[in-house]
Amino acid sequence: MKINAQTKICCVIGDPIQHSLSPAIHNTGYKSLGLNFVYTAFRVENLKDAVLGFRALGIRGISVTVPHKVSVMPLLNKIDNKAKEIGAVNTIVNDNGTLTGYNTDSPAALRALKEITSLINKKTVIIGAGGAARAIAFGLKGEKTDVLIINRTPEKAKTLAKETNSRFGGLSKLCEIKNADVIINATSAGMHPDTNTSIISQDFLRENQTVFDIVYNPKETLLIKYAKLKKCKIVYGYKMLLHQAALQFEMFTGLIPPVDIMEKTLLNQLEKNIN
Ligand code: ATR
């Protein structure tokens, strides 16, 4: 990649950020299309100053991750309606100093699911009510699928359910998974180093169900292993990461992303492992 005075710069901001896979995923896409773009990562503590910096330096696109997805919103010029509804921004596009916030987590989750299963007239259970669960629940809003949101803290599930026309419950409702078609773990349970954890017991799973685990480190979580044993259809967590990046790529460059190449790089990076 030749970097010169015309190179357009994109980045991801978060704290911590040193294990982010986003630079590898985006840069492999730029390289494959021969674009004069480069993508880097910044650990940001002072968000206000960072946003001023994006405008001052003309940073073209910014991916936003924990802990800045909500707090960045008042610092932008415009927020897309969907991101406003979700209450979180994971993408900023800079058009000549005008910063607009979007959320690509939500359509990415939907895309990952729809690659594997239809959602029409299905029963879907989401476990979790944090940021990831919000993106998924809003993605499913408007789909013809019945959604039950289960969370350890039921009040949080109640709030999200109200916003997304879903039903809700506490962990005592987990047995309802037996009757579900689509099961989504939107909690961090099972994530490295806690790899021997699954909120969902193997006994609740059966053939023909689709199981989506948002955890991608490790790729084969305990829940995914259970789901495979029960011959369920699988949606890997890394697919959501891939598609949110692919959607950002399109917004930053205006070009169709080389998704297959980006996926290959992502899987290579996951294999080398992050923790
Ligand atoms: P994220 O942005 O990744 O969704 P978050 O906002 O901190 O992260 O939310 C984490 C979610 O995982 C929450 O729904 C949390 O449940 P609580 O709201 O009760 O805290 C859920 N969670 C995390 N670890 C869990 C565990 N071991 N058992 C059950 N739920 C868990």
Residues whose N, C-alpha, C, O or C-beta is under 5 A from the ligand:
A	BS01	ATR	G128 A129 G130 G131 A132 A133 N151 R152 T153 K156 A186 T187 S188 A189
